[in-house]
């Protein structure tokens, strides 16, 4: 490096990249939306399990009602 006034003792340069305005806000919004999406996936899987176990029960209740209705018809 060539200098006009003589020898250079030190050259220190500090560079820091500052986030643009709103970048941190958008990152926070993105994280909250991702958390909501994961919660919805959890809720969906919970409802799937509920439906898996409740469907046979509802079929049993429906069958029981039909059977009682048919018994009433046969008695009449």
PDB file of N, CA, C and O in Angstrom:
ATOM      1  N   UNK A   1       0.849  -1.167   0.000  1.00  0.00           N
ATOM      2  CA  UNK A   1       0.000   0.000   0.000  1.00  0.00           C
ATOM      3  C   UNK A   1       0.899   1.237   0.000  1.00  0.00           C
ATOM      4  O   UNK A   1       1.827   1.346   0.801  1.00  0.00           O
ATOM      5  N   UNK A   2       0.620   2.117  -0.868  1.00  0.00           N
ATOM      6  CA  UNK A   2       1.454   3.302  -1.012  1.00  0.00           C
ATOM      7  C   UNK A   2       0.840   4.481  -0.271  1.00  0.00           C
ATOM      8  O   UNK A   2      -0.360   4.730  -0.388  1.00  0.00           O
ATOM      9  N   UNK A   3       1.650   5.205   0.488  1.00  0.00           N
ATOM     10  CA  UNK A   3       1.181   6.361   1.259  1.00  0.00           C
ATOM     11  C   UNK A   3       1.936   7.610   0.822  1.00  0.00           C
ATOM     12  O   UNK A   3       3.103   7.544   0.437  1.00  0.00           O
ATOM     13  N   UNK A   4       1.261   8.730   0.887  1.00  0.00           N
ATOM     14  CA  UNK A   4       1.871   9.990   0.489  1.00  0.00           C
ATOM     15  C   UNK A   4       2.673  10.585   1.638  1.00  0.00           C
ATOM     16  O   UNK A   4       3.726  11.176   1.398  1.00  0.00           O
ATOM     17  N   UNK A   5       2.210  10.448   2.881  1.00  0.00           N
ATOM     18  CA  UNK A   5       2.836  11.107   4.024  1.00  0.00           C
ATOM     19  C   UNK A   5       3.836  10.234   4.780  1.00  0.00           C
ATOM     20  O   UNK A   5       4.381  10.696   5.783  1.00  0.00           O
ATOM     21  N   UNK A   6       4.098   9.033   4.368  1.00  0.00           N
ATOM     22  CA  UNK A   6       5.049   8.193   5.085  1.00  0.00           C
ATOM     23  C   UNK A   6       4.485   6.817   5.376  1.00  0.00           C
ATOM     24  O   UNK A   6       3.551   6.345   4.727  1.00  0.00           O
ATOM     25  N   UNK A   7       5.093   6.184   6.387  1.00  0.00           N
ATOM     26  CA  UNK A   7       4.685   4.828   6.743  1.00  0.00           C
ATOM     27  C   UNK A   7       3.356   4.820   7.504  1.00  0.00           C
ATOM     28  O   UNK A   7       3.037   5.734   8.265  1.00  0.00           O
ATOM     29  N   UNK A   8       2.636   3.800   7.275  1.00  0.00           N
ATOM     30  CA  UNK A   8       1.358   3.632   7.973  1.00  0.00           C
ATOM     31  C   UNK A   8       1.583   2.639   9.113  1.00  0.00           C
ATOM     32  O   UNK A   8       2.166   1.574   8.911  1.00  0.00           O
ATOM     33  N   UNK A   9       1.116   2.997  10.315  1.00  0.00           N
ATOM     34  CA  UNK A   9       1.324   2.125  11.463  1.00  0.00           C
ATOM     35  C   UNK A   9       0.236   1.054  11.567  1.00  0.00           C
ATOM     36  O   UNK A   9       0.542  -0.109  11.835  1.00  0.00           O
ATOM     37  N   UNK A  10      -0.995   1.422  11.364  1.00  0.00           N
ATOM     38  CA  UNK A  10      -2.082   0.441  11.497  1.00  0.00           C
ATOM     39  C   UNK A  10      -3.244   0.851  10.606  1.00  0.00           C
ATOM     40  O   UNK A  10      -3.460   2.029  10.320  1.00  0.00           O
ATOM     41  N   UNK A  11      -3.966  -0.145  10.190  1.00  0.00           N
ATOM     42  CA  UNK A  11      -5.171   0.087   9.383  1.00  0.00           C
ATOM     43  C   UNK A  11      -6.274  -0.808   9.962  1.00  0.00           C
ATOM     44  O   UNK A  11      -6.263  -2.027   9.793  1.00  0.00           O
ATOM     45  N   UNK A  12      -7.185  -0.191  10.619  1.00  0.00           N
ATOM     46  CA  UNK A  12      -8.266  -0.947  11.252  1.00  0.00           C
ATOM     47  C   UNK A  12      -9.575  -0.568  10.573  1.00  0.00           C
ATOM     48  O   UNK A  12      -9.912   0.606  10.421  1.00  0.00           O
ATOM     49  N   UNK A  13     -10.290  -1.599  10.174  1.00  0.00           N
ATOM     50  CA  UNK A  13     -11.596  -1.381   9.556  1.00  0.00           C
ATOM     51  C   UNK A  13     -12.594  -2.299  10.241  1.00  0.00           C
ATOM     52  O   UNK A  13     -12.371  -3.504  10.356  1.00  0.00           O
ATOM     53  N   UNK A  14     -13.664  -1.735  10.682  1.00  0.00           N
ATOM     54  CA  UNK A  14     -14.738  -2.509  11.288  1.00  0.00           C
ATOM     55  C   UNK A  14     -15.977  -2.367  10.426  1.00  0.00           C
ATOM     56  O   UNK A  14     -16.411  -1.264  10.096  1.00  0.00           O
ATOM     57  N   UNK A  15     -16.515  -3.478  10.082  1.00  0.00           N
ATOM     58  CA  UNK A  15     -17.739  -3.456   9.295  1.00  0.00           C
ATOM     59  C   UNK A  15     -18.767  -4.320  10.011  1.00  0.00           C
ATOM     60  O   UNK A  15     -18.485  -5.452  10.403  1.00  0.00           O
ATOM     61  N   UNK A  16     -19.928  -3.781  10.170  1.00  0.00           N
ATOM     62  CA  UNK A  16     -21.007  -4.535  10.777  1.00  0.00           C
ATOM     63  C   UNK A  16     -22.249  -4.341   9.925  1.00  0.00           C
ATOM     64  O   UNK A  16     -22.591  -3.228   9.527  1.00  0.00           O
ATOM     65  N   UNK A  17     -22.901  -5.440   9.664  1.00  0.00           N
ATOM     66  CA  UNK A  17     -24.118  -5.348   8.873  1.00  0.00           C
ATOM     67  C   UNK A  17     -25.301  -5.195   9.823  1.00  0.00           C
ATOM     68  O   UNK A  17     -25.560  -6.066  10.654  1.00  0.00           O
ATOM     69  N   UNK A  18     -26.000  -4.105   9.695  1.00  0.00           N
ATOM     70  CA  UNK A  18     -27.181  -3.868  10.500  1.00  0.00           C
ATOM     71  C   UNK A  18     -28.392  -4.425   9.761  1.00  0.00           C
ATOM     72  O   UNK A  18     -28.500  -4.283   8.543  1.00  0.00           O
ATOM     73  N   UNK A  19     -29.300  -5.057  10.496  1.00  0.00           N
ATOM     74  CA  UNK A  19     -30.493  -5.576   9.811  1.00  0.00           C
ATOM     75  C   UNK A  19     -31.341  -4.426   9.284  1.00  0.00           C
ATOM     76  O   UNK A  19     -31.432  -3.357   9.889  1.00  0.00           O
ATOM     77  N   UNK A  20     -31.943  -4.679   8.160  1.00  0.00           N
ATOM     78  CA  UNK A  20     -32.827  -3.675   7.612  1.00  0.00           C
ATOM     79  C   UNK A  20     -33.994  -3.493   8.547  1.00  0.00           C
ATOM     80  O   UNK A  20     -34.298  -4.358   9.369  1.00  0.00           O
ATOM     81  N   UNK A  21     -34.639  -2.365   8.412  1.00  0.00           N
ATOM     82  CA  UNK A  21     -35.782  -2.098   9.269  1.00  0.00           C
ATOM     83  C   UNK A  21     -36.880  -3.111   8.974  1.00  0.00           C
ATOM     84  O   UNK A  21     -37.268  -3.293   7.820  1.00  0.00           O
ATOM     85  N   UNK A  22     -37.372  -3.757   9.998  1.00  0.00           N
ATOM     86  CA  UNK A  22     -38.467  -4.698   9.844  1.00  0.00           C
ATOM     87  C   UNK A  22     -38.045  -6.143   9.695  1.00  0.00           C
ATOM     88  O   UNK A  22     -38.892  -7.032   9.780  1.00  0.00           O
ATOM     89  N   UNK A  23     -36.752  -6.415   9.474  1.00  0.00           N
ATOM     90  CA  UNK A  23     -36.316  -7.792   9.272  1.00  0.00           C
ATOM     91  C   UNK A  23     -36.542  -8.607  10.539  1.00  0.00           C
ATOM     92  O   UNK A  23     -37.010  -9.744  10.471  1.00  0.00           O
ATOM     93  N   UNK A  24     -36.213  -8.037  11.685  1.00  0.00           N
ATOM     94  CA  UNK A  24     -36.406  -8.754  12.943  1.00  0.00           C
ATOM     95  C   UNK A  24     -37.891  -8.985  13.213  1.00  0.00           C
ATOM     96  O   UNK A  24     -38.285 -10.031  13.728  1.00  0.00           O
ATOM     97  N   UNK A  25     -38.700  -8.003  12.860  1.00  0.00           N
ATOM     98  CA  UNK A  25     -40.148  -8.143  13.053  1.00  0.00           C
ATOM     99  C   UNK A  25     -40.696  -9.268  12.182  1.00  0.00           C
ATOM    100  O   UNK A  25     -41.515 -10.069  12.632  1.00  0.00           O
ATOM    101  N   UNK A  26     -40.239  -9.325  10.933  1.00  0.00           N
ATOM    102  CA  UNK A  26     -40.719 -10.364  10.030  1.00  0.00           C
ATOM    103  C   UNK A  26     -40.231 -11.740  10.466  1.00  0.00           C
ATOM    104  O   UNK A  26     -40.949 -12.728  10.306  1.00  0.00           O
ATOM    105  N   UNK A  27     -39.027 -11.817  11.012  1.00  0.00           N
ATOM    106  CA  UNK A  27     -38.527 -13.096  11.516  1.00  0.00           C
ATOM    107  C   UNK A  27     -39.375 -13.562  12.693  1.00  0.00           C
ATOM    108  O   UNK A  27     -39.681 -14.748  12.819  1.00  0.00           O
ATOM    109  N   UNK A  28     -39.749 -12.621  13.550  1.00  0.00           N
ATOM    110  CA  UNK A  28     -40.608 -12.958  14.693  1.00  0.00           C
ATOM    111  C   UNK A  28     -41.978 -13.427  14.206  1.00  0.00           C
ATOM    112  O   UNK A  28     -42.520 -14.405  14.720  1.00  0.00           O
ATOM    113  N   UNK A  29     -42.537 -12.731  13.216  1.00  0.00           N
ATOM    114  CA  UNK A  29     -43.823 -13.122  12.651  1.00  0.00           C
ATOM    115  C   UNK A  29     -43.741 -14.512  12.016  1.00  0.00           C
ATOM    116  O   UNK A  29     -44.659 -15.321  12.157  1.00  0.00           O
ATOM    117  N   UNK A  30     -42.646 -14.779  11.323  1.00  0.00           N
ATOM    118  CA  UNK A  30     -42.475 -16.077  10.682  1.00  0.00           C
ATOM    119  C   UNK A  30     -42.420 -17.193  11.719  1.00  0.00           C
ATOM    120  O   UNK A  30     -43.021 -18.250  11.530  1.00  0.00           O
ATOM    121  N   UNK A  31     -41.709 -16.962  12.800  1.00  0.00           N
ATOM    122  CA  UNK A  31     -41.620 -17.976  13.846  1.00  0.00           C
ATOM    123  C   UNK A  31     -42.974 -18.220  14.497  1.00  0.00           C
ATOM    124  O   UNK A  31     -43.314 -19.363  14.803  1.00  0.00           O
ATOM    125  N   UNK A  32     -43.748 -17.167  14.712  1.00  0.00           N
ATOM    126  CA  UNK A  32     -45.064 -17.371  15.317  1.00  0.00           C
ATOM    127  C   UNK A  32     -45.994 -18.107  14.358  1.00  0.00           C
ATOM    128  O   UNK A  32     -46.796 -18.932  14.795  1.00  0.00           O
ATOM    129  N   UNK A  33     -45.903 -17.826  13.067  1.00  0.00           N
ATOM    130  CA  UNK A  33     -46.718 -18.550  12.090  1.00  0.00           C
ATOM    131  C   UNK A  33     -46.299 -20.008  11.981  1.00  0.00           C
ATOM    132  O   UNK A  33     -47.145 -20.885  11.805  1.00  0.00           O
ATOM    133  N   UNK A  34     -45.005 -20.273  12.084  1.00  0.00           N
ATOM    134  CA  UNK A  34     -44.539 -21.657  12.063  1.00  0.00           C
ATOM    135  C   UNK A  34     -45.025 -22.411  13.300  1.00  0.00           C
ATOM    136  O   UNK A  34     -45.369 -23.590  13.218  1.00  0.00           O
ATOM    137  N   UNK A  35     -45.051 -21.730  14.444  1.00  0.00           N
ATOM    138  CA  UNK A  35     -45.548 -22.368  15.661  1.00  0.00           C
ATOM    139  C   UNK A  35     -47.036 -22.675  15.530  1.00  0.00           C
ATOM    140  O   UNK A  35     -47.498 -23.735  15.953  1.00  0.00           O
ATOM    141  N   UNK A  36     -47.781 -21.746  14.943  1.00  0.00           N
ATOM    142  CA  UNK A  36     -49.210 -21.989  14.730  1.00  0.00           C
ATOM    143  C   UNK A  36     -49.431 -23.165  13.783  1.00  0.00           C
ATOM    144  O   UNK A  36     -50.334 -23.975  13.994  1.00  0.00           O
ATOM    145  N   UNK A  37     -48.608 -23.258  12.740  1.00  0.00           N
ATOM    146  CA  UNK A  37     -48.740 -24.367  11.789  1.00  0.00           C
ATOM    147  C   UNK A  37     -48.438 -25.704  12.465  1.00  0.00           C
ATOM    148  O   UNK A  37     -49.126 -26.694  12.216  1.00  0.00           O
ATOM    149  N   UNK A  38     -47.411 -25.734  13.321  1.00  0.00           N
ATOM    150  CA  UNK A  38     -47.106 -26.977  14.042  1.00  0.00           C
ATOM    151  C   UNK A  38     -48.239 -27.338  14.993  1.00  0.00           C
ATOM    152  O   UNK A  38     -48.576 -28.512  15.143  1.00  0.00           O
ATOM    153  N   UNK A  39     -48.828 -26.330  15.639  1.00  0.00           N
ATOM    154  CA  UNK A  39     -49.941 -26.592  16.540  1.00  0.00           C
ATOM    155  C   UNK A  39     -51.132 -27.158  15.773  1.00  0.00           C
ATOM    156  O   UNK A  39     -51.809 -28.066  16.255  1.00  0.00           O
ATOM    157  N   UNK A  40     -51.388 -26.622  14.579  1.00  0.00           N
ATOM    158  CA  UNK A  40     -52.495 -27.139  13.762  1.00  0.00           C
ATOM    159  C   UNK A  40     -52.231 -28.574  13.324  1.00  0.00           C
ATOM    160  O   UNK A  40     -53.161 -29.378  13.263  1.00  0.00           O
ATOM    161  N   UNK A  41     -50.967 -28.913  13.016  1.00  0.00           N
ATOM    162  CA  UNK A  41     -50.629 -30.296  12.688  1.00  0.00           C
ATOM    163  C   UNK A  41     -50.875 -31.209  13.887  1.00  0.00           C
ATOM    164  O   UNK A  41     -51.384 -32.320  13.739  1.00  0.00           O
ATOM    165  N   UNK A  42     -50.511 -30.730  15.070  1.00  0.00           N
ATOM    166  CA  UNK A  42     -50.756 -31.499  16.287  1.00  0.00           C
ATOM    167  C   UNK A  42     -52.254 -31.695  16.495  1.00  0.00           C
ATOM    168  O   UNK A  42     -52.708 -32.793  16.818  1.00  0.00           O
ATOM    169  N   UNK A  43     -53.010 -30.628  16.309  1.00  0.00           N
ATOM    170  CA  UNK A  43     -54.458 -30.711  16.491  1.00  0.00           C
ATOM    171  C   UNK A  43     -55.085 -31.678  15.498  1.00  0.00           C
ATOM    172  O   UNK A  43     -55.981 -32.447  15.847  1.00  0.00           O
ATOM    173  N   UNK A  44     -54.610 -31.635  14.263  1.00  0.00           N
ATOM    174  CA  UNK A  44     -55.115 -32.530  13.231  1.00  0.00           C
ATOM    175  C   UNK A  44     -54.841 -33.994  13.591  1.00  0.00           C
ATOM    176  O   UNK A  44     -55.718 -34.848  13.461  1.00  0.00           O
ATOM    177  N   UNK A  45     -53.623 -34.269  14.042  1.00  0.00           N
ATOM    178  CA  UNK A  45     -53.304 -35.652  14.412  1.00  0.00           C
ATOM    179  C   UNK A  45     -54.123 -36.091  15.623  1.00  0.00           C
ATOM    180  O   UNK A  45     -54.526 -37.251  15.712  1.00  0.00           O
ATOM    181  N   UNK A  46     -54.370 -35.173  16.553  1.00  0.00           N
ATOM    182  CA  UNK A  46     -55.194 -35.506  17.712  1.00  0.00           C
ATOM    183  C   UNK A  46     -56.617 -35.842  17.280  1.00  0.00           C
ATOM    184  O   UNK A  46     -57.214 -36.791  17.787  1.00  0.00           O
ATOM    185  N   UNK A  47     -57.158 -35.072  16.350  1.00  0.00           N
ATOM    186  CA  UNK A  47     -58.508 -35.346  15.862  1.00  0.00           C
ATOM    187  C   UNK A  47     -58.564 -36.649  15.059  1.00  0.00           C
ATOM    188  O   UNK A  47     -59.565 -37.365  15.101  1.00  0.00           O
ATOM    189  N   UNK A  48     -57.489 -36.953  14.328  1.00  0.00           N
ATOM    190  CA  UNK A  48     -57.432 -38.216  13.597  1.00  0.00           C
ATOM    191  C   UNK A  48     -57.509 -39.399  14.560  1.00  0.00           C
ATOM    192  O   UNK A  48     -58.224 -40.370  14.311  1.00  0.00           O
ATOM    193  N   UNK A  49     -56.761 -39.306  15.664  1.00  0.00           N
ATOM    194  CA  UNK A  49     -56.794 -40.373  16.666  1.00  0.00           C
ATOM    195  C   UNK A  49     -58.183 -40.474  17.279  1.00  0.00           C
ATOM    196  O   UNK A  49     -58.706 -41.571  17.473  1.00  0.00           O
ATOM    197  N   UNK A  50     -58.774 -39.330  17.581  1.00  0.00           N
ATOM    198  CA  UNK A  50     -60.114 -39.320  18.159  1.00  0.00           C
ATOM    199  C   UNK A  50     -61.118 -39.976  17.211  1.00  0.00           C
ATOM    200  O   UNK A  50     -61.946 -40.781  17.636  1.00  0.00           O
ATOM    201  N   UNK A  51     -61.041 -39.629  15.935  1.00  0.00           N
ATOM    202  CA  UNK A  51     -61.966 -40.206  14.964  1.00  0.00           C
ATOM    203  C   UNK A  51     -61.742 -41.711  14.804  1.00  0.00           C
ATOM    204  O   UNK A  51     -62.695 -42.468  14.617  1.00  0.00           O
ATOM    205  N   UNK A  52     -60.489 -42.138  14.879  1.00  0.00           N
ATOM    206  CA  UNK A  52     -60.180 -43.560  14.756  1.00  0.00           C
ATOM    207  C   UNK A  52     -60.851 -44.363  15.868  1.00  0.00           C
ATOM    208  O   UNK A  52     -61.366 -45.455  15.630  1.00  0.00           O
ATOM    209  N   UNK A  53     -60.842 -43.816  17.081  1.00  0.00           N
ATOM    210  CA  UNK A  53     -61.414 -44.544  18.205  1.00  0.00           C
ATOM    211  C   UNK A  53     -62.895 -44.273  18.409  1.00  0.00           C
ATOM    212  O   UNK A  53     -63.582 -45.097  19.013  1.00  0.00           O
ATOM    213  N   UNK A  54     -63.405 -43.160  17.934  1.00  0.00           N
ATOM    214  CA  UNK A  54     -64.811 -42.842  18.163  1.00  0.00           C
ATOM    215  C   UNK A  54     -65.726 -43.430  17.088  1.00  0.00           C
ATOM    216  O   UNK A  54     -66.909 -43.657  17.341  1.00  0.00           O
ATOM    217  N   UNK A  55     -65.196 -43.673  15.911  1.00  0.00           N
ATOM    218  CA  UNK A  55     -66.029 -44.199  14.822  1.00  0.00           C
ATOM    219  C   UNK A  55     -66.649 -45.564  15.152  1.00  0.00           C
ATOM    220  O   UNK A  55     -67.844 -45.743  14.917  1.00  0.00           O
ATOM    221  N   UNK A  56     -65.900 -46.524  15.679  1.00  0.00           N
ATOM    222  CA  UNK A  56     -66.541 -47.794  16.043  1.00  0.00           C
ATOM    223  C   UNK A  56     -67.617 -47.611  17.123  1.00  0.00           C
ATOM    224  O   UNK A  56     -68.638 -48.300  17.109  1.00  0.00           O
ATOM    225  N   UNK A  57     -67.389 -46.701  18.038  1.00  0.00           N
ATOM    226  CA  UNK A  57     -68.381 -46.442  19.078  1.00  0.00           C
ATOM    227  C   UNK A  57     -69.659 -45.868  18.508  1.00  0.00           C
ATOM    228  O   UNK A  57     -70.753 -46.260  18.915  1.00  0.00           O
ATOM    229  N   UNK A  58     -69.534 -44.944  17.571  1.00  0.00           N
ATOM    230  CA  UNK A  58     -70.736 -44.367  16.962  1.00  0.00           C
ATOM    231  C   UNK A  58     -71.458 -45.407  16.114  1.00  0.00           C
ATOM    232  O   UNK A  58     -72.688 -45.421  16.056  1.00  0.00           O
ATOM    233  N   UNK A  59     -70.695 -46.278  15.457  1.00  0.00           N
ATOM    234  CA  UNK A  59     -71.338 -47.355  14.697  1.00  0.00           C
ATOM    235  C   UNK A  59     -72.116 -48.283  15.630  1.00  0.00           C
ATOM    236  O   UNK A  59     -73.211 -48.730  15.290  1.00  0.00           O
ATOM    237  N   UNK A  60     -71.557 -48.569  16.795  1.00  0.00           N
ATOM    238  CA  UNK A  60     -72.227 -49.420  17.772  1.00  0.00           C
ATOM    239  C   UNK A  60     -73.520 -48.759  18.252  1.00  0.00           C
ATOM    240  O   UNK A  60     -74.557 -49.417  18.343  1.00  0.00           O
ATOM    241  N   UNK A  61     -73.462 -47.472  18.556  1.00  0.00           N
ATOM    242  CA  UNK A  61     -74.658 -46.758  19.016  1.00  0.00           C
ATOM    243  C   UNK A  61     -75.713 -46.738  17.914  1.00  0.00           C
ATOM    244  O   UNK A  61     -76.894 -46.954  18.184  1.00  0.00           O
ATOM    245  N   UNK A  62     -75.297 -46.483  16.680  1.00  0.00           N
ATOM    246  CA  UNK A  62     -76.230 -46.470  15.553  1.00  0.00           C
ATOM    247  C   UNK A  62     -76.876 -47.854  15.371  1.00  0.00           C
ATOM    248  O   UNK A  62     -78.083 -47.962  15.152  1.00  0.00           O
ATOM    249  N   UNK A  63     -76.062 -48.894  15.464  1.00  0.00           N
ATOM    250  CA  UNK A  63     -76.577 -50.251  15.346  1.00  0.00           C
ATOM    251  C   UNK A  63     -77.570 -50.554  16.467  1.00  0.00           C
ATOM    252  O   UNK A  63     -78.603 -51.181  16.232  1.00  0.00           O
ATOM    253  N   UNK A  64     -77.262 -50.116  17.666  1.00  0.00           N
ATOM    254  CA  UNK A  64     -78.138 -50.344  18.814  1.00  0.00           C
ATOM    255  C   UNK A  64     -79.486 -49.651  18.618  1.00  0.00           C
ATOM    256  O   UNK A  64     -80.527 -50.227  18.935  1.00  0.00           O
ATOM    257  N   UNK A  65     -79.477 -48.409  18.095  1.00  0.00           N
ATOM    258  CA  UNK A  65     -80.727 -47.673  17.841  1.00  0.00           C
ATOM    259  C   UNK A  65     -81.549 -48.365  16.760  1.00  0.00           C
ATOM    260  O   UNK A  65     -82.767 -48.492  16.889  1.00  0.00           O
ATOM    261  N   UNK A  66     -80.889 -48.809  15.698  1.00  0.00           N
ATOM    262  CA  UNK A  66     -81.605 -49.501  14.618  1.00  0.00           C
ATOM    263  C   UNK A  66     -82.218 -50.795  15.153  1.00  0.00           C
ATOM    264  O   UNK A  66     -83.352 -51.133  14.814  1.00  0.00           O
ATOM    265  N   UNK A  67     -81.477 -51.512  15.981  1.00  0.00           N
ATOM    266  CA  UNK A  67     -81.971 -52.760  16.553  1.00  0.00           C
ATOM    267  C   UNK A  67     -83.187 -52.516  17.447  1.00  0.00           C
ATOM    268  O   UNK A  67     -84.168 -53.257  17.386  1.00  0.00           O
ATOM    269  N   UNK A  68     -83.114 -51.466  18.281  1.00  0.00           N
ATOM    270  CA  UNK A  68     -84.266 -51.167  19.143  1.00  0.00           C
ATOM    271  C   UNK A  68     -85.472 -50.729  18.309  1.00  0.00           C
ATOM    272  O   UNK A  68     -86.609 -51.061  18.646  1.00  0.00           O
ATOM    273  N   UNK A  69     -85.236 -49.995  17.234  1.00  0.00           N
ATOM    274  CA  UNK A  69     -86.318 -49.569  16.359  1.00  0.00           C
ATOM    275  C   UNK A  69     -86.971 -50.781  15.696  1.00  0.00           C
ATOM    276  O   UNK A  69     -88.196 -50.860  15.612  1.00  0.00           O
ATOM    277  N   UNK A  70     -86.152 -51.724  15.224  1.00  0.00           N
ATOM    278  CA  UNK A  70     -86.686 -52.931  14.601  1.00  0.00           C
ATOM    279  C   UNK A  70     -87.444 -53.787  15.622  1.00  0.00           C
ATOM    280  O   UNK A  70     -88.458 -54.391  15.271  1.00  0.00           O
ATOM    281  N   UNK A  71     -86.990 -53.852  16.845  1.00  0.00           N
ATOM    282  CA  UNK A  71     -87.706 -54.598  17.884  1.00  0.00           C
ATOM    283  C   UNK A  71     -89.076 -53.977  18.136  1.00  0.00           C
ATOM    284  O   UNK A  71     -90.060 -54.692  18.324  1.00  0.00           O
ATOM    285  N   UNK A  72     -89.140 -52.630  18.140  1.00  0.00           N
ATOM    286  CA  UNK A  72     -90.418 -51.945  18.317  1.00  0.00           C
ATOM    287  C   UNK A  72     -91.378 -52.259  17.169  1.00  0.00           C
ATOM    288  O   UNK A  72     -92.575 -52.462  17.374  1.00  0.00           O
ATOM    289  N   UNK A  73     -90.825 -52.291  15.972  1.00  0.00           N
ATOM    290  CA  UNK A  73     -91.659 -52.591  14.786  1.00  0.00           C
ATOM    291  C   UNK A  73     -92.178 -54.023  14.896  1.00  0.00           C
ATOM    292  O   UNK A  73     -93.349 -54.274  14.610  1.00  0.00           O
ATOM    293  N   UNK A  74     -91.342 -54.947  15.298  1.00  0.00           N
ATOM    294  CA  UNK A  74     -91.772 -56.341  15.406  1.00  0.00           C
ATOM    295  C   UNK A  74     -92.824 -56.541  16.505  1.00  0.00           C
ATOM    296  O   UNK A  74     -93.690 -57.405  16.368  1.00  0.00           O
ATOM    297  N   UNK A  75     -92.768 -55.777  17.566  1.00  0.00           N
ATOM    298  CA  UNK A  75     -93.748 -55.867  18.651  1.00  0.00           C
ATOM    299  C   UNK A  75     -95.108 -55.325  18.231  1.00  0.00           C
ATOM    300  O   UNK A  75     -96.140 -55.800  18.705  1.00  0.00           O
ATOM    301  N   UNK A  76     -95.113 -54.350  17.359  1.00  0.00           N
ATOM    302  CA  UNK A  76     -96.370 -53.726  16.966  1.00  0.00           C
ATOM    303  C   UNK A  76     -97.215 -54.582  16.096  1.00  0.00           C
ATOM    304  O   UNK A  76     -98.303 -54.171  15.695  1.00  0.00           O
TER     305      UNK A  76
END
